[in-house]
Amino acid sequence: MTRRLNIKYIMSQFFYFSMFASMIAFVSVYLLHKGFDNTTIGTVLSMMSLLTIGIQTLLANYIDKNKEVQLQDVISILSLGVVIGSIVLYFMPIDLAILILTTLLLAIGQALLTFVNSLAFIYEKFGIHINYGVARGMGSFAYAMMTLFLGQVVKATTPDILPLFYSIFSLLLLFSVRSYSLPSADKVIVEDEGEQKPLIKKGAVEQSVFSFFLKYSRLVLLMGGVVFLFFGHTIINNFFIQVISPIGGDSGVMGTAVFIAAIVELPAMMYFEQLSKKISIDRLLKISAIFFLIKHLLTYLAPNIFVIYLAQFLQIGAYSVVYPALVEYINLIVDLEDLVKGQSLLTTAIALSSVFASFLGGILLDNVGVSQTLFIGVLTTIVGLVIVFVTVENPQKHEIKSEKIVD
């Protein structure tokens, strides 16, 4: 059972990141092709992030309060929305409608990640081991191959075909999550000091978002550091074509650069479980923050495409470590009843960073240029690094309960 579930979860991550790569990695290419400027693109991306926060917060609260709701049903509905919206976008000739649909599709696509991640850790809490690192590594592999492939396809054809790829991979994601089901909450018990008791008590009082913030105040502060840490990261990713154009880059170079960053994520994420046994999660978070700073500094100073490629290679210690480390960190320090809400907090922090980076990034690129924009990204990375160092703590301080399935 465990082996089959791992394979199915790997396929879910693979199809999700294939879809997301076709969306987010090429959004600037797509919208520039449609005649929109950097400020407009930045506005679209910032609105996308605000919508992402709204979608995932509402759905996460709903799922945590209604234990009978299954995550794969939520994922299926959102995936179907992407399929339908992408087909409409492909045939849409009206500029305003293109902007609205693109914003909505990107928001749904980004919000999906919270629930795809939560699937793995719901199983973990139920005593079924899902190797998240391997699955997420295959997601990075999918992202790498898709950006490399689409970089060449778009260069040879037209960015107009991109919505078709949104639709195809969203449909495959839908099929993958429908192929397995979650354990029933009423079949789960917690072992606590020799006693066996239901994991989810009927009539339990649900805490508000505000109560959640008070309960996990240090985690909330850490997520504030994530906002700053991801500011420069988001500017580079969302405006990559603009970043590399002054030094001779095009969509083909962009595809190769993104491929390098994504492919080096594969070994780091696949072996993250083994890595985390040798180096504590809190130390991994600090190390990855340092890699972020070096990566952003190199991108700012890059005189040619080779240095851009070198900076992208540093993804091996930056995003490829920080993301699974944050996902696992949250999994270790939050209670089961707060799991979806906890994972959504991470996506919310990244989305909030994207709001500022996308909106300000577009304005900065149009008004002060690429170099100054990247320099501001370096400064915000330094702020994020300091916050991470101050707020992160060893999750072993928290009591970790073990759960298992009741026959």
Long-range contacts (C-beta under 8 A, 24 or more apart in sequence): 1-128, 2-128, 2-129, 2-130, 4-180, 5-123, 5-128, 5-130, 5-180, 6-130, 6-131, 6-134, 6-135, 8-176, 8-179, 8-180, 9-119, 9-120, 9-123, 9-130, 9-135, 9-180, 10-134, 10-135, 10-138, 11-176, 12-116, 12-119, 12-135, 12-173, 12-176, 12-177, 13-116, 13-135, 13-136, 13-138, 13-139, 13-142, 14-138, 14-139, 14-141, 14-142, 15-142, 15-169, 15-172, 15-173, 15-176, 16-112, 16-113, 16-116, 16-139, 16-169, 16-173, 17-139, 17-140, 17-142, 17-143, 17-146, 18-142, 18-143, 18-145, 18-146, 18-165, 18-169, 18-172, 19-82, 19-109, 19-165, 19-166, 19-169, 19-170, 19-172, 19-173, 20-109, 20-110, 20-112, 20-113, 20-143, 21-142, 21-143, 21-146, 21-147, 21-150, 21-258, 21-262, 22-146, 22-150, 22-162, 22-165, 22-166, 22-169, 23-105, 23-106, 23-109, 23-162, 23-166, 24-106, 24-109, 24-110, 24-237, 24-238, 25-143, 25-146, 25-147, 25-150, 25-237, 25-240, 25-258, 26-147, 26-150, 26-154, 26-159, 26-162, 26-251, 27-102, 27-106, 27-238, 28-238, 28-239, 28-240, 28-241, 28-242, 29-154, 29-159, 29-162, 29-241, 29-251, 29-254, 30-102, 30-159, 30-162, 31-99, 31-102, 32-241, 33-158, 33-159, 33-160, 34-95, 34-98, 34-159, 35-95, 36-95, 36-99, 37-362, 37-366, 38-239, 38-242, 38-361, 38-362, 38-363, 38-365, 38-366, 39-362, 39-363, 39-366, 40-99, 40-362, 41-238, 41-239, 41-358, 41-362, 42-238, 42-239, 42-358, 42-359, 42-360, 42-361, 42-362, 42-363, 42-365, 43-358, 43-359, 43-362, 44-99, 44-102, 44-103, 44-106, 44-358, 45-106, 45-238, 45-354, 45-357, 45-358, 45-359, 45-361, 45-362, 46-354, 46-355, 46-356, 46-358, 46-359, 47-103, 47-107, 48-103, 48-106, 48-107, 48-110, 48-354, 48-358, 49-107, 49-110, 49-351, 49-352, 49-353, 49-354, 49-355, 49-358, 50-351, 50-355, 51-103, 51-104, 51-107, 51-111, 52-106, 52-107, 52-110, 52-111, 52-347, 52-348, 52-351, 52-354, 53-348, 53-351, 53-352, 53-355, 55-107, 55-108, 55-111, 56-111, 56-114, 56-115, 56-344, 56-347, 56-348, 56-351, 57-209, 57-344, 57-348, 59-111, 59-115, 59-344, 60-114, 60-340, 60-341, 60-343, 60-344, 61-209, 61-341, 63-115, 63-340, 64-206, 64-337, 64-338, 64-339, 64-340, 64-341, 65-206, 67-185, 67-200, 68-185, 70-181, 70-182, 71-115, 71-118, 71-119, 71-122, 71-182, 71-340, 72-119, 72-177, 72-178, 72-180, 72-181, 72-182, 74-115, 75-112, 75-115, 75-116, 75-119, 75-173, 75-174, 75-177, 76-174, 76-177, 76-178, 78-108, 78-111, 78-112, 78-115, 79-112, 79-170, 79-171, 79-173, 79-174, 79-177, 80-170, 80-174, 81-108, 82-108, 82-109, 82-112, 82-166, 82-167, 82-170, 83-166, 83-167, 83-170, 83-171, 83-174, 86-163, 86-164, 86-166, 86-167, 86-170, 87-163, 87-167, 89-163, 89-166, 90-160, 90-163, 90-164, 90-167, 105-163, 105-166, 109-166, 109-170, 110-347, 110-351, 110-354, 111-347, 112-173, 113-347, 114-340, 114-343, 114-344, 114-346, 114-347, 115-340, 116-177, 117-327, 117-343, 117-347, 118-339, 118-340, 118-343, 119-177, 119-182, 121-327, 121-331, 121-339, 121-343, 122-182, 122-339, 123-182, 123-183, 124-331, 125-199, 125-336, 125-339, 125-403, 126-182, 126-183, 126-188, 126-403, 126-404, 126-405, 127-188, 127-402, 127-403, 127-404, 127-405, 128-183, 128-405, 131-273, 132-272, 132-273, 132-324, 132-327, 132-328, 133-269, 133-270, 133-271, 133-272, 133-273, 133-324, 134-269, 134-270, 134-273, 136-269, 136-272, 136-323, 136-324, 136-327, 137-265, 137-266, 137-267, 137-268, 137-269, 137-270, 137-271, 137-272, 138-266, 138-270, 139-269, 140-262, 140-263, 140-265, 140-266, 140-269, 140-320, 141-262, 141-263, 141-266, 143-258, 143-262, 143-265, 144-258, 144-259, 144-260, 144-261, 144-262, 144-263, 144-265, 144-266, 145-259, 147-254, 147-255, 147-258, 147-259, 147-262, 148-255, 148-256, 148-258, 148-259, 149-255, 150-255, 151-251, 151-252, 151-254, 151-255, 151-256, 151-258, 151-259, 152-252, 152-255, 154-251, 154-255, 155-250, 155-251, 155-252, 155-255, 183-405, 187-405, 187-406, 188-403, 188-404, 188-405, 188-406, 189-403, 189-404, 189-406, 190-401, 190-402, 190-403, 191-401, 191-402, 191-403, 191-404, 192-401, 199-336, 199-403, 200-336, 200-337, 204-337, 206-337, 207-338, 209-341, 212-338, 212-341, 215-338, 216-333, 216-334, 216-338, 216-342, 216-345, 218-391, 218-393, 219-330, 219-333, 219-334, 219-342, 219-345, 220-345, 221-387, 221-391, 222-387, 222-388, 222-391, 222-392, 223-345, 223-346, 223-348, 223-349, 224-349, 224-387, 224-391, 225-289, 225-383, 225-384, 225-385, 225-386, 225-387, 225-388, 225-390, 225-391, 226-326, 226-346, 226-349, 226-350, 226-353, 226-384, 226-388, 227-349, 227-350, 227-352, 227-353, 227-356, 227-384, 228-353, 228-380, 228-381, 228-383, 228-384, 228-387, 229-289, 229-292, 229-322, 229-353, 229-380, 229-381, 229-384, 229-385, 229-387, 229-388, 230-349, 230-350, 230-353, 230-354, 230-357, 230-384, 231-353, 231-356, 231-357, 231-377, 231-380, 231-381, 231-384, 232-292, 232-296, 232-357, 232-374, 232-376, 232-377, 232-378, 232-380, 232-381, 233-292, 233-296, 233-318, 233-319, 233-353, 233-357, 233-377, 233-381, 234-350, 234-353, 234-354, 234-357, 234-358, 234-361, 235-357, 235-358, 235-361, 235-373, 235-374, 235-377, 236-296, 236-299, 236-374, 236-377, 238-354, 238-357, 238-358, 238-361, 239-361, 239-362, 239-365, 239-373, 242-365, 242-370, 243-299, 243-308, 243-370, 243-374, 244-305, 244-308, 246-370, 247-302, 247-303, 247-304, 247-305, 247-308, 248-304, 248-305, 249-305, 249-308, 253-305, 253-308, 256-309, 257-305, 257-308, 257-309, 257-312, 258-312, 260-309, 260-312, 260-313, 260-315, 261-312, 261-313, 261-315, 261-319, 262-315, 264-312, 264-313, 264-315, 264-316, 264-320, 265-315, 265-316, 265-319, 265-320, 267-316, 268-316, 268-317, 268-320, 268-321, 269-320, 269-323, 269-324, 272-321, 272-324, 272-325, 272-328, 275-321, 276-325, 276-328, 280-394, 280-396, 281-325, 281-328, 281-329, 281-332, 281-394, 281-395, 282-329, 282-392, 282-393, 282-394, 282-395, 284-321, 284-322, 284-325, 285-322, 285-325, 285-326, 285-329, 285-388, 285-392, 286-388, 286-389, 286-392, 287-317, 287-321, 288-317, 288-318, 288-319, 288-321, 288-322, 288-325, 289-322, 289-384, 289-385, 289-388, 289-389, 290-317, 290-385, 291-316, 291-317, 291-318, 291-321, 292-318, 292-319, 292-322, 292-381, 292-384, 292-385, 293-378, 293-381, 293-382, 293-385, 296-374, 296-377, 296-378, 296-381, 297-378, 299-374, 300-371, 300-374, 300-375, 300-377, 300-378, 329-392, 329-395, 332-395, 332-398, 332-400, 333-395, 333-398, 336-403
